[in-house]
Amino acid sequence: MTERSDSNRGAVVFGAVLVLAGIALLALQFTGARAIELGWPLFVLIPGATMLAVGLASREHLAGFLIPGSIVTMAALVLGYQNLTGDWQSWSYAWALIAPTGVGIGLALFGWRTSNITVARVGRGLALAGLVLFLLAEWFFVVLAGIGGRGLGPAVEAVVPAAIILAGLYVIVRAVRRRP
């Protein structure tokens, strides 16, 4: 695909997003509904989703939009959850979903879209590290400190201690195997 057709596709996607946004705004105006009633996190989600769409629609020219798009979209999803549930205390651990997880997802998508295996691999590793950090922080704040909101539930809460037990067993087995 040429650079010109690649940028044209990105422009078409961006134009389509603008058309849909205009239609939605007209519908809100004629129905008398207030956009804020739909949930203010939409004002964060729409720009994030737009950046993701533009980044996915273009190969290399605009693929860089995937990184900020995934960060902003992840922030919108966290804020949407908190707005719907009132679980604002979850921010004590949910930040790990935005960075490094959202950053990692953006890098993985960028690497995939540009055929850069190294960047995709680093992105996947960063996203995985972010998810592990999220689970550890959630476990610490909700279970140990008792200040993190509702938490993810008892089944997920057991994952962290089980993972620590498995990591300990792995270290012991490796150490025993290395003995001369």
C-alpha positions, 0 to 999 in steps of 0.5 A: 500500500502506498503512503498516499493511499494509507493517509487517505484511509486514515483521513476517511476514518477520521472523516467518518468519526466526525460525521458520526459525532455530528449526527450524535450532536444533532440527535442530542440537540433535537431530543433535548438530551444533555450529553453529560447525562450519557456519562461524562467518560464518553468525552474521554472515550470518544477521542481515545477511540478515534485515535485507535480507529485512525491508527488501525486504519493506516499502516505506518503513516498514522499508526503512532495514534495507536499508542495515545489512543490506547492510553486515553481509551483505557483511562476512559474505561477506568473512569467509566467503571468508576462513574457507573459504580461509584468505586472511586477508591479503585483508583488506588490500583486502577492506574496500573491499567492506564500505565503501564498496561495501556501503554503496552497495548498501544505499543503492541498494536503499533508494533503489529500494525508496522510489522515491528516484532520487537516493539510488539514484543516489548508492548506485550511484555509491558501490558502483561507487567501492567496487568500483574502490577494491577492485580498485586496493587488491587490485592494489596489495597483491597485485601491487606490495607482495606482501602481500595474499594470493592475489589475484584472478588474472592476468586481473583483475590486468591490469585495473588497468594497462589501466584506467590506460592507457585513462584516460591515453589519454582525458585525452590525447584530450580535451586534444588536442580542446580545442586551439583 
